[in-house]
Structures are given as C-alpha cells and as structure tokens.
Amino acid sequence: MPWLVYVLIAVVLMSFSSLIVKKLMKNVNQLIILFYQCLIAVPLVIIYSYFSSGALITINNYPLILLGVIYVTAIALYYVALSNGPLSKVSPVFNLKMIVTAVLGLIILIEPLTIQLILGLVFGMLGIYLLGGERE
C-alpha cells in the first residue's frame, strides 16, 4: 500500500500548509498567498512533467484547465473562510470534501456501496460536526 504513505505525507503537508496560511493571513491578503503558492507550484509541475515524460501541453487540455480553475477557486474560497474563522473550525468543515468526493464516486463512477463506506461516511460527518460545530 504505497499510496497510503503518499497520502499520509500529503495530509501532514496540507495540515502544516493550512497552519502557515492562517498565520500569514494576519499580515498578508489571502489571495496574495494563493498567488505565491501557484507561482511556485507551476514551475515545479512543469519540471516534474518533463522528467516523468508526461505531456504537459496536449491538444485536448480543456479538462485540465477546468480542473485548475476549479482547484484554485476552491482554495481561494478556503483561504477566505480561513481569514474569517478559526482554523480549528474551518479546516474540519472544508474536509467535507472527503464525504462529497465519496458520494460523487458512488453516483458518477458507480463505485460499490459497502457497509464500511456507509459507516465511514456517517462517522466522517459526525467527526466534522463535532470538530466544526459551534463552540460555547
């Protein structure tokens, strides 16, 4: 299960990324932060694509452009939410994406619905509610 190692590293990196972004927002506009992240990410993706012999520019790259627009818009909105709310509440609610993604997988990709998936969705929603809900 090498994918598990990759995803756990990604989780740690994204967690630190959210923490750093939240700290930076005290002095820097959230969209400026996103700009610099994209400015650094694009050359890295180009270099990776070159060395992995992937075609970065293809004739039918409209889905890739759409994906980029969707991702940058989602992250920009997440940063706006972070600038207006506490990290300990915004991040769990943002992670509703895991539940939405699983449901989309069921509906669009016709992935199998299992008891384990149902329990994961229920407990995931419960966890998000408990972590992101109103605090007294």
NUFI-44602 format. One line per 10 residues: for each residue x, z negated, y negated of N, C-alpha, C. Coordinates in pm, 1 decimal. Layout:
BEGIN
X:Z:Y:X:Z:Y:X:Z:Y ~ ...
***
This chain:
BEGIN
82.3:0.0:120.0:0.0:0.0:0.0:86.6:0.0:-126.3 ~ 164.0:107.3:-147.2:245.5:111.5:-268.8:160.8:119.0:-395.6 ~ 37.9:169.9:-384.6:-47.5:177.6:-502.5:-74.9:39.0:-558.8 ~ -82.5:-60.9:-472.3:-110.3:-197.3:-517.0:2.1:-249.5:-605.7 ~ 124.7:-219.8:-570.6:239.1:-261.1:-652.9:229.2:-195.9:-790.2 ~ 198.8:-67.0:-793.0:187.6:4.4:-919.9:76.4:-53.3:-1007.0 ~ -37.4:-79.6:-947.0:-149.9:-128.6:-1026.4:-124.9:-271.4:-1075.5 ~ -58.1:-353.1:-994.9:-27.3:-489.5:-1040.4:72.2:-488.1:-1156.3 ~ 170.7:-398.9:-1149.7:264.1:-384.7:-1261.6:188.8:-335.7:-1385.5 ~ 98.8:-239.6:-1366.7:19.4:-187.8:-1479.2:-66.8:-297.0:-1540.4
-125.2:-381.8:-1457.3:-208.7:-492.1:-1507.7:-125.7:-586.4:-1594.2 ~ -8.1:-621.9:-1546.4:79.1:-711.5:-1623.8:119.5:-646.0:-1755.3 ~ 159.3:-519.0:-1750.1:199.3:-449.3:-1872.0:83.7:-437.3:-1971.3 ~ -35.3:-402.6:-1922.1:-150.9:-390.8:-2011.2:-191.2:-526.2:-2068.8 ~ -175.6:-631.8:-1991.9:-207.2:-765.6:-2042.0:-114.5:-803.4:-2156.0 ~ 14.9:-779.4:-2137.4:109.7:-807.3:-2245.6:85.1:-715.4:-2364.6 ~ 48.3:-591.6:-2336.7:19.0:-496.5:-2443.7:-95.7:-547.6:-2531.0 ~ -202.7:-595.7:-2467.3:-316.7:-648.2:-2543.8:-276.0:-769.4:-2627.4 ~ -194.3:-854.2:-2570.0:-147.0:-972.3:-2642.1:-62.9:-932.1:-2762.9 ~ 27.1:-838.4:-2745.1:112.4:-791.7:-2854.7:28.5:-724.2:-2962.4
-67.1:-640.4:-2921.0:-154.7:-573.5:-3018.0:-231.5:-676.6:-3099.9 ~ -285.8:-776.9:-3034.6:-361.6:-880.6:-3105.5:-272.8:-950.3:-3207.7 ~ -148.9:-981.9:-3171.3:-56.3:-1046.8:-3264.2:-22.4:-953.9:-3381.1 ~ 1.3:-826.0:-3352.2:36.7:-730.6:-3456.7:-76.4:-710.1:-3557.2 ~ -200.8:-723.1:-3511.6:-315.4:-695.8:-3597.1:-326.9:-790.5:-3715.6 ~ -252.4:-898.7:-3713.9:-253.0:-989.2:-3828.4:-192.4:-921.6:-3950.2 ~ -99.2:-827.0:-3927.5:-27.4:-763.6:-4037.5:-38.0:-611.7:-4040.5 ~ -85.9:-550.6:-3931.1:-86.0:-404.9:-3920.7:-225.9:-357.3:-3879.6 ~ -272.7:-249.6:-3942.5:-401.8:-190.2:-3909.1:-402.3:-142.8:-3764.3 ~ -513.9:-164.0:-3694.3:-522.4:-130.4:-3552.7:-500.1:17.5:-3525.3
-541.3:104.7:-3615.4:-522.2:247.3:-3592.3:-376.0:288.7:-3612.6 ~ -303.6:217.9:-3696.5:-159.4:243.0:-3711.7:-88.0:204.3:-3581.9 ~ -129.9:94.1:-3521.0:-71.5:52.5:-3393.3:-96.3:160.4:-3288.1 ~ -218.4:210.0:-3280.9:-252.5:314.9:-3184.9:-171.0:441.4:-3211.4 ~ -152.6:475.1:-3337.1:-72.4:592.9:-3373.2:68.6:580.8:-3316.5 ~ 131.2:466.5:-3337.3:267.4:448.6:-3287.4:273.0:448.6:-3134.8 ~ 171.4:393.4:-3070.1:169.0:397.7:-2923.9:162.4:542.1:-2874.2 ~ 77.0:622.2:-2938.2:65.6:763.5:-2898.4:192.8:839.6:-2932.9 ~ 251.2:808.3:-3047.6:374.1:874.7:-3090.8:486.1:853.3:-2989.3 ~ 490.4:736.5:-2931.4:592.5:705.4:-2830.9:551.8:760.0:-2693.5
422.6:754.6:-2661.7:376.3:795.3:-2529.0:389.1:945.5:-2505.4 ~ 359.9:1026.5:-2606.2:359.3:1172.0:-2586.7:495.8:1224.9:-2541.5 ~ 605.2:1191.1:-2609.5:734.4:1240.3:-2559.1:766.4:1189.5:-2418.0 ~ 727.5:1066.1:-2386.9:752.8:1013.6:-2253.3:675.5:1091.4:-2147.2 ~ 552.6:1128.7:-2177.7:472.4:1208.1:-2083.7:533.0:1347.1:-2067.1 ~ 580.7:1404.7:-2175.8:643.3:1537.0:-2168.3:768.7:1530.8:-2081.0 ~ 850.8:1430.3:-2101.9:973.5:1414.6:-2022.3:939.0:1392.7:-1875.1 ~ 843.5:1304.7:-1849.3:802.6:1279.2:-1710.2:750.3:1406.9:-1645.3 ~ 668.1:1480.5:-1718.6:611.6:1603.8:-1665.6:721.6:1704.7:-1633.8 ~ 820.6:1712.8:-1719.6:931.4:1806.4:-1697.4:1007.0:1772.1:-1569.6
1038.4:1644.9:-1552.0:1118.6:1604.3:-1436.3:1038.0:1596.4:-1306.4 ~ 906.4:1585.4:-1316.1:825.9:1583.2:-1194.4:772.8:1721.9:-1161.6 ~ 822.3:1821.4:-1233.2:787.7:1963.1:-1216.4:637.5:1989.0:-1226.3 ~ 570.7:1908.4:-1307.1:429.7:1932.1:-1333.1:414.0:2023.2:-1453.2 ~ 314.4:2105.6:-1450.4:289.2:2195.1:-1563.3:214.7:2118.5:-1671.2 ~ 281.9:2093.9:-1782.8:219.2:2018.1:-1890.6:117.8:2103.5:-1965.3 ~ 152.2:2228.1:-1987.2:62.0:2318.2:-2058.9:11.0:2421.7:-1959.0 ~ -118.5:2422.0:-1940.6:-180.1:2516.8:-1848.1:-286.8:2595.8:-1921.9 ~ -335.7:2698.8:-1859.5:-437.9:2782.0:-1923.0:-568.9:2704.9:-1936.7 ~ -604.3:2628.2:-1835.5:-730.8:2555.1:-1835.4:-707.2:2406.8:-1860.3
-652.7:2372.5:-1975.8:-624.4:2232.1:-2002.3:-730.3:2164.7:-2088.2 ~ -848.4:2225.2:-2103.5:-954.8:2162.9:-2181.7:-997.7:2027.4:-2125.9 ~ -1009.8:2012.9:-1993.0:-1043.2:1879.3:-1940.5:-937.0:1775.3:-1976.1 ~ -810.7:1816.2:-1980.6:-704.0:1722.8:-2017.2:-714.4:1682.4:-2163.4 ~ -747.9:1777.8:-2249.0:-764.9:1747.4:-2391.3:-884.1:1653.9:-2408.7 ~ -994.4:1682.2:-2339.9:-1111.8:1595.6:-2346.1:-1077.8:1455.1:-2298.1 ~ -1003.6:1446.1:-2189.7:-961.4:1316.4:-2138.1:-879.2:1240.7:-2242.3 ~ -788.0:1309.6:-2308.7:-707.3:1247.0:-2413.3:-792.8:1195.5:-2528.2 ~ -889.6:1275.9:-2569.9:-978.5:1234.7:-2679.7:-1060.4:1112.3:-2638.9 ~ -1113.2:1113.6:-2517.8:-1192.4:1000.7:-2468.8:-1106.3:875.0:-2461.5
-985.8:886.2:-2406.8:-899.1:769.8:-2391.3:-858.0:710.9:-2526.4 ~ -814.6:796.8:-2617.9:-771.3:747.2:-2749.0:-889.2:684.8:-2823.6 ~ -1007.3:744.2:-2812.5:-1125.7:686.7:-2877.1:-1158.3:550.3:-2817.7 ~ -1151.5:539.3:-2684.9:-1180.5:411.7:-2618.4:-1080.7:304.3:-2661.6 ~ -953.1:338.2:-2664.7:-851.9:240.6:-2704.0:-868.4:203.6:-2850.6 ~ -899.4:300.2:-2936.1:-920.9:270.9:-3078.1:-1037.0:172.5:-3095.5 ~ -1145.0:194.5:-3022.9:-1259.8:103.4:-3031.4:-1225.7:-34.7:-2975.5 ~ -1144.8:-37.8:-2869.8:-1099.0:-165.0:-2814.7:-1016.1:-239.7:-2918.2 ~ -929.6:-169.4:-2989.7:-847.6:-232.8:-3092.7:-932.2:-283.3:-3208.7 ~ -1034.6:-207.0:-3244.7:-1126.0:-254.0:-3350.0:-1194.9:-382.2:-3303.4
-1238.5:-384.2:-3177.1:-1300.6:-505.4:-3123.1:-1201.2:-621.4:-3123.2 ~ -1075.2:-593.9:-3083.8:-973.4:-699.3:-3083.5:-948.9:-754.6:-3224.2 ~ -955.7:-668.2:-3323.2:-931.2:-715.1:-3459.7:-1046.1:-800.8:-3512.0 ~ -1161.0:-792.5:-3446.1:-1278.6:-868.2:-3491.1:-1316.4:-983.2:-3399.0 ~ -1246.9:-998.7:-3287.7:-1283.8:-1103.9:-3193.7:-1163.2:-1159.4:-3122.3 ~ -1181.0:-1271.6:-3053.8:-1069.4:-1333.1:-2982.7:-1032.1:-1253.6:-2856.6 ~ -903.5:-1246.0:-2830.2:-852.7:-1174.8:-2713.2:-915.5:-1227.0:-2584.4 ~ -934.3:-1358.5:-2576.8:-987.5:-1419.3:-2454.8:-1132.7:-1379.4:-2426.5 ~ -1202.2:-1323.1:-2525.1:-1338.5:-1275.2:-2503.7:-1345.2:-1122.9:-2498.2 ~ -1269.9:-1057.2:-2586.6:-1275.7:-911.2:-2595.2:-1221.0:-846.1:-2468.6
-1108.1:-895.2:-2420.0:-1044.8:-833.2:-2303.6:-1131.9:-838.0:-2177.6 ~ -1191.9:-952.7:-2144.5:-1279.6:-951.2:-2026.4:-1398.7:-856.0:-2040.8 ~ -1457.7:-850.5:-2159.3:-1572.0:-760.6:-2178.6:-1526.0:-615.2:-2168.2 ~ -1408.3:-584.4:-2224.3:-1352.8:-449.9:-2214.3:-1332.3:-411.0:-2068.1 ~ -1303.4:-507.7:-1986.2:-1279.9:-480.1:-1844.9:-1408.9:-458.9:-1765.7 ~ -1521.0:-449.2:-1834.5:-1642.2:-398.4:-1770.9:-1617.1:-258.0:-1717.7 ~ -1509.6:-195.5:-1768.6:-1476.1:-59.6:-1723.6:-1457.8:-53.5:-1573.0 ~ -1411.8:-163.5:-1511.7:-1394.4:-160.5:-1365.5:-1529.7:-148.8:-1296.2 ~ -1630.8:-211.0:-1350.6:-1764.0:-205.3:-1291.2:-1828.0:-70.0:-1318.3 ~ -1816.7:-23.6:-1442.7:-1872.9:107.0:-1478.8:-1805.6:216.9:-1396.6
-1672.9:207.9:-1380.8:-1599.6:306.9:-1302.6:-1644.7:306.6:-1156.5 ~ -1663.7:189.0:-1098.9:-1708.7:180.7:-959.5:-1847.8:241.9:-944.3 ~ -1937.3:215.4:-1037.1:-2072.8:271.3:-1031.5:-2068.3:423.2:-1048.0 ~ -1983.4:471.5:-1140.7:-1969.3:616.3:-1157.3:-1913.8:680.4:-1030.5 ~ -1821.5:610.9:-964.3:-1769.2:660.4:-837.2:-1878.8:674.0:-732.7 ~ -1968.8:576.8:-731.0:-2081.4:582.7:-637.5:-2174.2:699.5:-669.1 ~ -2204.6:716.8:-797.9:-2303.7:816.5:-838.8:-2245.6:958.1:-839.5 ~ -2132.1:975.0:-904.4:-2078.4:1109.6:-925.4:-1992.3:1156.1:-808.3 ~ -1906.3:1069.9:-758.3:-1816.9:1108.6:-649.1:-1875.9:1079.9:-511.3 ~ -1994.7:1018.9:-509.7:-2066.1:986.9:-386.9:-1976.5:907.0:-290.8
-1913.1:804.8:-346.7:-1831.2:715.8:-264.3:-1923.5:620.7:-188.7 ~ -1878.8:569.2:-74.6:-1966.9:484.3:6.3:-1993.7:348.6:-59.7 ~ -2117.9:304.8:-47.2:-2158.3:173.0:-95.6:-2146.3:75.5:20.9 ~ -2058.6:-22.4:3.9:-2035.1:-119.9:109.5:-2072.9:-259.5:60.0 ~ -2087.7:-349.8:152.2:-2115.0:-489.9:116.5:-2001.1:-544.5:30.5 ~ -1878.8:-510.5:67.5:-1762.1:-556.6:-8.0:-1768.5:-506.7:-152.9 ~ -1808.3:-381.8:-173.1:-1819.6:-327.3:-308.1:-1931.9:-396.3:-384.4 ~ -2045.0:-416.5:-320.2:-2157.5:-484.5:-386.0:-2115.6:-624.6:-429.2 ~ -2051.0:-698.8:-338.8:-2004.9:-833.9:-372.6:-1901.3:-829.6:-485.6 ~ -1811.5:-732.0:-481.2:-1711.5:-717.7:-586.6:-1775.2:-691.1:-721.1
-1876.8:-605.6:-724.1:-1946.8:-576.1:-849.3:-2019.8:-699.6:-903.3 ~ -2087.2:-770.9:-812.8:-2160.9:-891.1:-854.4:-2065.0:-997.0:-907.8 ~ -1959.1:-1025.9:-831.7:-1864.3:-1127.8:-876.0:-1785.8:-1081.4:-998.6 ~ -1760.1:-950.7:-1008.0:-1693.6:-897.4:-1126.9:-1777.0:-918.2:-1251.6 ~ -1906.6:-888.4:-1241.8:-1995.6:-909.4:-1356.6:-2006.7:-1057.0:-1390.6 ~ -2013.5:-1141.7:-1288.4:-2018.6:-1285.9:-1311.6:-1891.5:-1334.0:-1381.8 ~ -1776.9:-1285.9:-1336.2:-1649.6:-1323.2:-1398.3:-1641.8:-1278.3:-1542.6 ~ -1684.8:-1157.2:-1569.4:-1683.9:-1105.5:-1707.1:-1778.9:-1186.7:-1793.7 ~ -1894.9:-1220.3:-1740.3:-1989.6:-1303.1:-1815.6:-1930.0:-1440.2:-1846.8 ~ -1867.8:-1501.9:-1747.9:-1811.2:-1635.0:-1769.1:-1692.3:-1631.6:-1865.5
-1609.1:-1530.1:-1856.2:-1492.7:-1520.6:-1943.5:-1527.0:-1471.8:-2084.5 ~ -1621.8:-1379.3:-2093.2:-1651.7:-1317.9:-2222.6:-1775.7:-1368.9:-2290.5 ~ -1847.0:-1459.0:-2226.3:-1970.6:-1511.0:-2284.1:-1947.6:-1602.4:-2402.0 ~ -2055.1:-1638.8:-2465.3:-2047.5:-1728.5:-2581.5:-1989.2:-1862.7:-2543.2 ~ -1905.5:-1913.2:-2631.1:-1845.6:-2046.2:-2609.8:-1899.6:-2141.7:-2714.0 ~ -1916.3:-2263.4:-2671.7:-1969.3:-2363.8:-2764.9:-1858.5:-2434.7:-2837.0
***
